[in-house]
Amino acid sequence: MDTILQYENLVRSIISKYTYYGDYEDLYQVGMMGLVKACKNYKESTAKFSTYAYTYIYGEIYTYINNQRG
């Protein structure tokens, strides 16, 4: 839980680039789901956590935006 709250600003910085594609709160929730997935799958022998989590967060946001377009 501490890791999730610690990297909440990473989610906010990523979604700030995509707010014109959807509601801020929806994008925030989707981004946080990506952060939770990153926490579950992270192995300490891999890259730095913020670098690792970025791909999960961005992936969730990208999928959400594409699904909203139809």
For each residue, the residues with C-beta under 8 A, 3 or more apart:
1: 4 5
2: 5 6
3: 6 7 39 49
4: 1 7 8 32 35 36 39
5: 1 2 8
6: 2 3
7: 3 4 10 11 35 49 50 53
8: 4 5 11 12 32 35
9: 12 13
10: 7 13 14 35 50 53 54 57
11: 7 8 14 15 28 31 32 34 35 57
12: 8 9 15 16 28 31
13: 9 10 16 17
14: 10 11 17 18 31 54 57 58 61
15: 11 12 18 19 24 27 28 31 61
16: 12 13 19
17: 13 14
18: 14 15 21 22 27 61 65
19: 15 16 22 24 27
20:
21: 18 27 65 68
22: 18 19 26 27 64 65 68
23: 26 27
24: 15 19 27 28
25: 28 29
26: 22 23 29 30 64
27: 15 18 19 21 22 23 24 30 31 61 64
28: 11 12 15 24 25 31 32
29: 25 26 32 33
30: 26 27 33 34 60 61 64
31: 11 12 14 15 27 28 34 35 57 60 61
32: 4 8 11 28 29 35 36
33: 29 30 36 37 60
34: 11 30 31 37 38 53 56 57 58 59 60 61
35: 4 7 8 10 11 31 32 38 39 53 56 57
36: 4 32 33 39 40
37: 33 34 40 41 56 60
38: 34 35 41 42 49 52 53 55 56 57
39: 3 4 35 36 42 53
40: 36 37
41: 37 38 56
42: 38 39 46 49 52 53
43: 46
44:
45:
46: 42 43 52
47: 51 52
48: 51 52
49: 3 7 38 42 52 53
50: 7 10 53 54
51: 47 48 54 55
52: 38 42 46 47 48 49 55 56
53: 7 10 34 35 38 39 42 49 50 56 57
54: 10 14 50 51 57 58
55: 38 51 52 58 59
56: 34 35 37 38 41 52 53 59 60
57: 10 11 14 31 34 35 38 53 54 60 61
58: 14 34 54 55 61 62
59: 34 55 56 62 63
60: 30 31 33 34 37 56 57 63 64
61: 14 15 18 27 30 31 34 57 58 64 65
62: 58 59 65 66
63: 59 60 66 67
64: 22 26 27 30 60 61 67 68
65: 18 21 22 61 62 68 69
66: 62 63 69
67: 63 64
68: 21 22 64 65
69: 65 66
70:
